Amino acid sequence: DTGVSQNPRHKITKRGQNVTFRCDPISEHNRLYWYRQTLGQGPEFLTYFQNEAQLEKSRLLSDRFSAERPKGSFSTLEIQRTEQGDSAMYLCASSSQGTDYEQYFGPGTRLTVT
Amino acid sequence: DAKTTQPNSMESNEEEPVHLPCNHSTISGTDYIHWYRQLPSQGPEYVIHGLTSNVNNRMASLAIAEDRKSSTLILHRATLRDAAVYYCILRPDTNFGNEKLTFGTGTRLTIIP
């Protein structure tokens, strides 16, 4: 297993378009997280899944954002009617349940909204 | 969430030890102290974590003050590859297990060859 993967790595879209990102976590990890990072800031939490259940959502996750993890494996993050303010790096992380609290991050998807 | 305070930036010479400080005066008794780092153009990676006692692993050491209101990440011999943004994060120990990480702006570490 090579770690958490994210696709695409880069996405350029026009304002108003919909975009979808995919995250493939480490295979035995049942917890999956999405974060967003803008330039010069640390990552900000968006949402968290345990298996297929979405257990927490940040207030940052407006109605235009939706995340799914249908079979408790990969996850998708969709942004509808993109705005320029959505331009950011979208990071996915996964972890296993138990005393090991380390989160493993993917390389991120950089979104640019023009 | 309890807050951490870190210097915005630090510089260190290559092959010398680096001490990265973090203040967390409002830490609660069940908060773990975690450190992550983010290399350029990569996602964050876990470095180390601890609760009360000092901790060592292959990447670094974590020294925790007796009152737990501050901690120091120690890189024993910095290399150019250690140039990154280092984040000090407090994570509550809850029955729900792994939860979100609350990142600040971190310390940007520059290594001078």
Boltz contact constraints between the chains, C-beta under 6 A:
constraints:
  - contact:
      token1: [A, 31]
      token2: [B, 98]
      max_distance: 6.0
  - contact:
      token1: [A, 42]
      token2: [B, 87]
      max_distance: 6.0
  - contact:
      token1: [A, 42]
      token2: [B, 103]
      max_distance: 6.0
  - contact:
      token1: [A, 42]
      token2: [B, 104]
      max_distance: 6.0
  - contact:
      token1: [A, 42]
      token2: [B, 105]
      max_distance: 6.0
  - contact:
      token1: [A, 42]
      token2: [B, 106]
      max_distance: 6.0
  - contact:
      token1: [A, 43]
      token2: [B, 103]
      max_distance: 6.0
  - contact:
      token1: [A, 45]
      token2: [B, 100]
      max_distance: 6.0
  - contact:
      token1: [A, 91]
      token2: [B, 43]
      max_distance: 6.0
  - contact:
      token1: [A, 95]
      token2: [B, 98]
      max_distance: 6.0
  - contact:
      token1: [A, 97]
      token2: [B, 97]
      max_distance: 6.0
  - contact:
      token1: [A, 101]
      token2: [B, 98]
      max_distance: 6.0
  - contact:
      token1: [A, 102]
      token2: [B, 46]
      max_distance: 6.0
  - contact:
      token1: [A, 105]
      token2: [B, 43]
      max_distance: 6.0
  - contact:
      token1: [A, 105]
      token2: [B, 44]
      max_distance: 6.0
  - contact:
      token1: [A, 106]
      token2: [B, 43]
      max_distance: 6.0
  - contact:
      token1: [A, 107]
      token2: [B, 43]
      max_distance: 6.0
  - contact:
      token1: [A, 108]
      token2: [B, 43]
      max_distance: 6.0
